[in-house]
Amino acid sequence: MASPRTITIVALSVALGLFFVFMGTIKLTPRLSRDAYNEMKRAYKSYVRALPMLKKMGVSSILLRKSIGALEVACGIVMTLVPGRPKDVANFLLLLLVLAVLFFHQLVGDPLKRYAHALVFGILLTCRLLIARQPEEQSPEKRILSVNGDEQPLIHEAAPERGKMKVS
């Protein structure tokens, strides 16, 4: 049976992946929701206006919105379908993206209710990444230290418990 850690990672990966595929699709096309698409267009215009440096670099609101949307869709698909290390890379990229979006929201002075979802999903991405990067708990049989080719139990398991005397 799968460990609780594995179940947690898979559940978070699928849920986060689907969310970012959905949000990225809304940024790219009005097919899912015309109102949300129009709201995204308006929001990204305000982000580019608030950062004149983007205009100087030749980044329009359309390019910024479509780039972020495409990255969200791509990373969301990886988080949902691709096993192994690429999930962690996609998770990290999405976390950076969420931080950038939170920065944009703060820059234009949006109220908390406009970016609360980004904050929550940023926290979930952080939790998923931390859980995924923790080493898996080893079973007692595997807790063996190899020293010069000789296998020995780990020190804390070989030593007698504190307060108890070992009697031979």
Backbone torsions as a table, in degrees:
resi	resn	phi	psi	omega
1	MET	NA	146.5	-179.0
2	ALA	-70.4	146.6	179.9
3	SER	-74.4	157.8	177.0
4	PRO	-58.2	-33.5	178.5
5	ARG	-62.5	-45.5	179.9
6	THR	-63.8	-43.9	179.3
7	ILE	-61.9	-42.0	179.2
8	THR	-62.6	-45.9	-178.8
9	ILE	-63.5	-43.8	-179.3
10	VAL	-65.6	-44.6	-179.4
11	ALA	-62.7	-45.4	178.1
12	LEU	-64.7	-40.7	-179.4
13	SER	-61.4	-47.1	-178.2
14	VAL	-67.2	-46.7	-178.7
15	ALA	-63.2	-46.5	179.4
16	LEU	-66.7	-40.8	179.2
17	GLY	-60.6	-46.8	180.0
18	LEU	-65.2	-39.0	178.1
19	PHE	-60.7	-46.2	-177.1
20	PHE	-72.8	-29.9	173.0
21	VAL	-63.8	-44.1	179.3
22	PHE	-62.5	-49.9	-177.7
23	MET	-66.1	-38.9	177.6
24	GLY	-65.2	-38.3	178.3
25	THR	-64.9	-38.5	177.2
26	ILE	-62.3	-35.9	179.0
27	LYS	-71.2	-25.8	-174.7
28	LEU	-93.1	-31.6	-173.5
29	THR	-146.9	148.1	177.6
30	PRO	-83.8	5.0	-175.2
31	ARG	-62.4	-37.4	-179.3
32	LEU	-77.1	-43.9	-179.4
33	SER	-157.9	110.3	-178.9
34	ARG	-63.7	-39.6	-179.8
35	ASP	-63.7	-46.1	179.6
36	ALA	-64.8	-39.4	178.1
37	TYR	-61.1	-46.8	179.1
38	ASN	-64.1	-36.5	176.9
39	GLU	-65.2	-39.8	177.2
40	MET	-63.5	-42.7	178.9
41	LYS	-59.5	-44.3	-179.9
42	ARG	-64.4	-44.0	-178.3
43	ALA	-63.1	-44.0	-177.9
44	TYR	-69.7	-28.5	173.6
45	LYS	-64.5	-40.3	178.9
46	SER	-68.9	-33.5	178.3
47	TYR	-64.7	-44.0	-178.5
48	VAL	-68.6	-36.5	176.8
49	ARG	-64.3	-36.8	-177.8
50	ALA	-74.5	-21.1	178.5
51	LEU	-119.1	85.0	-179.0
52	PRO	-60.6	-21.0	178.4
53	MET	-60.3	-35.0	178.8
54	LEU	-64.5	-41.1	178.1
55	LYS	-61.7	-42.1	-179.9
56	LYS	-63.4	-32.1	179.3
57	MET	-81.9	-3.9	179.0
58	GLY	85.5	18.0	180.0
59	VAL	-94.0	113.9	178.0
60	SER	-88.5	168.6	178.4
61	SER	-64.1	-33.7	179.1
62	ILE	-66.7	-45.9	179.3
63	LEU	-63.6	-43.3	179.6
64	LEU	-62.7	-47.4	-179.2
65	ARG	-63.3	-45.5	-178.8
66	LYS	-69.6	-35.6	177.7
67	SER	-65.3	-46.9	179.8
68	ILE	-65.9	-41.0	178.5
69	GLY	-62.3	-44.2	179.8
70	ALA	-65.0	-40.9	178.0
71	LEU	-64.6	-40.1	177.4
72	GLU	-63.5	-43.7	179.6
73	VAL	-63.9	-47.7	-178.5
74	ALA	-61.5	-48.3	-179.8
75	CYS	-67.8	-34.4	177.4
76	GLY	-64.0	-40.9	177.4
77	ILE	-64.3	-43.1	178.2
78	VAL	-62.3	-44.4	-179.8
79	MET	-62.0	-33.3	-176.8
80	THR	-83.3	-40.5	-167.9
81	LEU	-112.6	-29.0	-171.5
82	VAL	-92.7	128.0	179.2
83	PRO	-84.2	162.3	170.5
84	GLY	84.7	-152.5	-174.0
85	ARG	-58.5	-35.3	179.3
86	PRO	-57.5	-29.7	176.4
87	LYS	-61.3	-42.3	179.9
88	ASP	-66.3	-37.4	177.6
89	VAL	-65.8	-45.0	178.0
90	ALA	-62.9	-40.5	177.9
91	ASN	-59.8	-45.4	-179.8
92	PHE	-64.6	-43.2	178.8
93	LEU	-63.3	-42.2	178.0
94	LEU	-65.2	-36.4	177.5
95	LEU	-63.9	-43.5	175.4
96	LEU	-61.9	-40.1	178.9
97	LEU	-63.9	-42.7	178.1
98	VAL	-63.1	-40.6	177.4
99	LEU	-62.5	-39.9	177.9
100	ALA	-65.2	-42.0	179.8
101	VAL	-66.0	-40.1	176.1
102	LEU	-61.9	-38.4	176.3
103	PHE	-61.9	-44.8	178.6
104	PHE	-59.9	-45.2	-179.6
105	HIS	-61.5	-41.7	178.3
106	GLN	-66.8	-37.8	-178.2
107	LEU	-61.6	-41.2	-178.4
108	VAL	-90.2	-2.0	176.1
109	GLY	76.4	31.7	177.6
110	ASP	-65.8	146.8	175.0
111	PRO	-72.0	160.8	-176.3
112	LEU	-55.2	-38.2	-177.0
113	LYS	-63.2	-21.1	178.5
114	ARG	-79.2	-23.5	-178.1
115	TYR	-126.7	13.5	179.2
116	ALA	-60.6	-38.3	179.3
117	HIS	-61.7	-39.8	179.1
118	ALA	-65.2	-38.0	178.1
119	LEU	-64.1	-46.7	-179.6
120	VAL	-63.7	-46.1	-178.7
121	PHE	-71.0	-27.5	172.3
122	GLY	-64.9	-40.5	177.2
123	ILE	-65.9	-42.4	178.3
124	LEU	-63.7	-40.0	176.5
125	LEU	-62.5	-40.3	178.5
126	THR	-64.3	-45.0	179.0
127	CYS	-61.4	-44.9	-179.9
128	ARG	-61.7	-41.6	-179.8
129	LEU	-66.8	-41.4	179.0
130	LEU	-65.3	-41.8	178.9
131	ILE	-65.8	-42.4	-178.3
132	ALA	-66.9	-31.9	-176.8
133	ARG	-86.0	-10.0	177.3
134	GLN	-72.8	141.2	177.1
135	PRO	-67.3	144.1	-179.4
136	GLU	-69.9	140.3	177.8
137	GLU	-65.0	128.7	-179.6
138	GLN	-90.6	148.2	176.4
139	SER	-73.6	158.3	-177.0
140	PRO	-55.9	-31.9	-179.0
141	GLU	-66.6	-27.9	-176.0
142	LYS	-89.2	-5.3	-177.0
143	ARG	-84.1	70.5	-177.8
144	ILE	-126.6	135.4	179.5
145	LEU	-100.6	130.4	179.0
146	SER	-98.8	117.4	178.9
147	VAL	-122.3	116.9	-179.8
148	ASN	50.8	40.0	178.1
149	GLY	84.1	-10.3	177.9
150	ASP	-95.5	132.4	178.4
151	GLU	-88.6	130.2	179.5
152	GLN	-134.4	147.5	176.1
153	PRO	-65.5	154.1	178.5
154	LEU	-59.9	152.6	-173.4
155	ILE	-56.3	-45.7	-175.9
156	HIS	-67.7	-20.0	177.8
157	GLU	-90.9	-26.0	-179.1
158	ALA	-80.0	-29.6	-177.8
159	ALA	-76.2	145.1	176.7
160	PRO	-68.1	156.1	-179.7
161	GLU	-64.1	149.1	-180.0
162	ARG	-64.1	140.4	177.5
163	GLY	85.9	-6.3	-179.8
164	LYS	-116.3	138.6	178.7
165	MET	-96.3	142.5	176.7
166	LYS	-90.6	120.2	-177.3
167	VAL	-108.2	130.1	-179.9
168	SER	-99.1	NA	NA
